[in-house]
Amino acid sequence: MKIGIIGAGRVGSTLARHFVRIGHDVVISNSRGPETLSGLVEEIGGTLRAGTAEQAATFGQVVVVCIPYSRYKDLPKDALKDKVVIDTCNYYAQRDGHDPELDDDRTTSSEKIRAHTNANVVKAFNAIHWENLRDRGRPKGDAGRLAIPISGTDTEAKAVVAGLIRDIGFDPVDAGDIGRGGRTHQPGARLYGAELTAEEANALLRAGAAT
Ligand SMILES: NC(=O)c1ccc[n+]([C@@H]2O[C@H](COP(=O)([O-])OP(=O)(O)OC[C@H]3O[C@@H](n4cnc5c(N)ncnc54)[C@H](OP(=O)(O)O)[C@@H]3O)[C@@H](O)[C@H]2O)c1
């Protein structure tokens, strides 16, 4: 699969490494330009290439957004329209500046990204610390395999994202749609940062105890 990644920090570079390892074609980008990513491209190797955010968005059948939430309006919205976009971003008012709509829980950060891009947004990888994402992938059936909650409105898009999660060694857990479901794994929620198996995460979701 062709995968574009926007944001090449802890989360973006970790996902690039996984996706290249399992055989995908990946273009990664940051805010400073592809030439600043030559070290990362050399280190990961394989199919990885660097581009601009626009090039990564155009290239990807799936595009992963791993930037500070405060920068979401910089996303190349024309190139992202109708694409499957994985939103890994989290809103922290202290870091990102206050957004009254999010502070009052009138909407969610993923819904705002969807409204801006008109993309088919699936929220995933936001609730796992990047070091666990880097180090704790395990084969299917391993007792220590961690859950990664995902939420989104489109079943097919969620299935694609769930497949990527399984292939890099984690168990996707479907939290529901991007609004109510997304709230169960955003900062402050029970599933956020929790190191749970799929069974444990599903039990919380079924009990309605995840928010
Ligand atoms: N750290 C974690 O454990 C973790 C886990 C899950 C989710 N998250 C969330 O995932 C997102 C990324 O976190 P991170 O820890 O990976 O951040 P990070 O290490 O600070 O990396 C952020 C990346 O985004 C790029 N970027 C910033 N503005 C951009 C723009 N306008 N266009 C394109 N690229 C841009 C930066 O590029 P430049 O350096 O060139 O500016 C950098 O490569 C955040 O929303 C965070 O809350 C973090």
The ligand as an SDF file (V2000), in Angstrom:
LIG
                    3D

 48 52  0  0  0  0  0  0  0  0999 V2000
    4.5660   11.4330   21.7060 N   0  0  0  0  0  0  0  0  0  0  0  0
    3.6480   10.4720   21.9240 C   0  0  0  0  0  0  0  0  0  0  0  0
    3.8880    9.5110   22.6920 O   0  0  0  0  0  0  0  0  0  0  0  0
    2.3370   10.5530   21.1920 C   0  0  0  0  0  0  0  0  0  0  0  0
    1.5620    9.4030   21.1460 C   0  0  0  0  0  0  0  0  0  0  0  0
    0.3680    9.4110   20.4270 C   0  0  0  0  0  0  0  0  0  0  0  0
   -0.0510   10.5690   19.8040 C   0  0  0  0  0  0  0  0  0  0  0  0
    0.7010   11.7010   19.8830 N   0  0  0  0  0  0  0  0  0  0  0  0
    0.2040   12.8920   19.1640 C   0  0  0  0  0  0  0  0  0  0  0  0
    0.7020   12.7770   17.8190 O   0  0  0  0  0  0  0  0  0  0  0  0
    1.0950   14.0760   17.3510 C   0  0  0  0  0  0  0  0  0  0  0  0
    2.5930   14.0600   17.0500 C   0  0  0  0  0  0  0  0  0  0  0  0
    3.2830   13.7890   18.2520 O   0  0  0  0  0  0  0  0  0  0  0  0
    4.8620   13.5520   18.2740 P   0  0  0  0  0  0  0  0  0  0  0  0
    5.1750   13.2110   19.6830 O   0  0  0  0  0  0  0  0  0  0  0  0
    5.2550   12.6590   17.1760 O   0  0  0  0  0  0  0  0  0  0  0  0
    5.3720   15.0410   17.9610 O   0  0  0  0  0  0  0  0  0  0  0  0
    6.8460   15.5090   17.5950 P   0  0  0  0  0  0  0  0  0  0  0  0
    7.8390   14.4550   17.9500 O   0  0  0  0  0  0  0  0  0  0  0  0
    6.9910   16.8740   18.1720 O   0  0  0  0  0  0  0  0  0  0  0  0
    6.8210   15.6440   15.9960 O   0  0  0  0  0  0  0  0  0  0  0  0
    5.9430   16.5270   15.3600 C   0  0  0  0  0  0  0  0  0  0  0  0
    6.2290   16.4690   13.8660 C   0  0  0  0  0  0  0  0  0  0  0  0
    5.2380   17.2540   13.2040 O   0  0  0  0  0  0  0  0  0  0  0  0
    5.8950   18.0420   12.2150 C   0  0  0  0  0  0  0  0  0  0  0  0
    5.0930   19.2150   11.9220 N   0  0  0  0  0  0  0  0  0  0  0  0
    4.7940   20.2590   12.7540 C   0  0  0  0  0  0  0  0  0  0  0  0
    4.0070   21.1280   12.1050 N   0  0  0  0  0  0  0  0  0  0  0  0
    3.8280   20.6350   10.8510 C   0  0  0  0  0  0  0  0  0  0  0  0
    3.1500   21.1160    9.7290 C   0  0  0  0  0  0  0  0  0  0  0  0
    2.4500   22.2600    9.7830 N   0  0  0  0  0  0  0  0  0  0  0  0
    3.1890   20.3820    8.5910 N   0  0  0  0  0  0  0  0  0  0  0  0
    3.8880   19.2230    8.5360 C   0  0  0  0  0  0  0  0  0  0  0  0
    4.5600   18.7160    9.5890 N   0  0  0  0  0  0  0  0  0  0  0  0
    4.5220   19.4240   10.7380 C   0  0  0  0  0  0  0  0  0  0  0  0
    7.2310   18.3790   12.8320 C   0  0  0  0  0  0  0  0  0  0  0  0
    8.1040   18.7630   11.8070 O   0  0  0  0  0  0  0  0  0  0  0  0
    9.2080   19.9320   12.0440 P   0  0  0  0  0  0  0  0  0  0  0  0
   10.1080   19.4020   13.1070 O   0  0  0  0  0  0  0  0  0  0  0  0
    9.8550   20.0850   10.7040 O   0  0  0  0  0  0  0  0  0  0  0  0
    8.4170   21.1440   12.4740 O   0  0  0  0  0  0  0  0  0  0  0  0
    7.5940   17.0340   13.4520 C   0  0  0  0  0  0  0  0  0  0  0  0
    8.1750   16.1880   12.4800 O   0  0  0  0  0  0  0  0  0  0  0  0
    0.6980   15.0670   18.4350 C   0  0  0  0  0  0  0  0  0  0  0  0
   -0.5780   15.5930   18.1440 O   0  0  0  0  0  0  0  0  0  0  0  0
    0.6700   14.2110   19.6960 C   0  0  0  0  0  0  0  0  0  0  0  0
   -0.2090   14.7200   20.6770 O   0  0  0  0  0  0  0  0  0  0  0  0
    1.9020   11.7090   20.5530 C   0  0  0  0  0  0  0  0  0  0  0  0
  1  2  1  0
  2  3  2  0
  2  4  1  0
  4  5  1  0
  4 48  2  0
  5  6  2  0
  6  7  1  0
  7  8  2  0
  8  9  1  0
  8 48  1  0
  9 10  1  0
  9 46  1  0
 10 11  1  0
 11 12  1  0
 11 44  1  0
 12 13  1  0
 13 14  1  0
 14 15  2  0
 14 16  1  0
 14 17  1  0
 17 18  1  0
 18 19  2  0
 18 20  1  0
 18 21  1  0
 21 22  1  0
 22 23  1  0
 23 24  1  0
 23 42  1  0
 24 25  1  0
 25 26  1  0
 25 36  1  0
 26 27  1  0
 26 35  1  0
 27 28  2  0
 28 29  1  0
 29 30  1  0
 29 35  2  0
 30 31  1  0
 30 32  2  0
 32 33  1  0
 33 34  2  0
 34 35  1  0
 36 37  1  0
 36 42  1  0
 37 38  1  0
 38 39  2  0
 38 40  1  0
 38 41  1  0
 42 43  1  0
 44 45  1  0
 44 46  1  0
 46 47  1  0
M  CHG  2   8   1  16  -1
M  END
$$$$
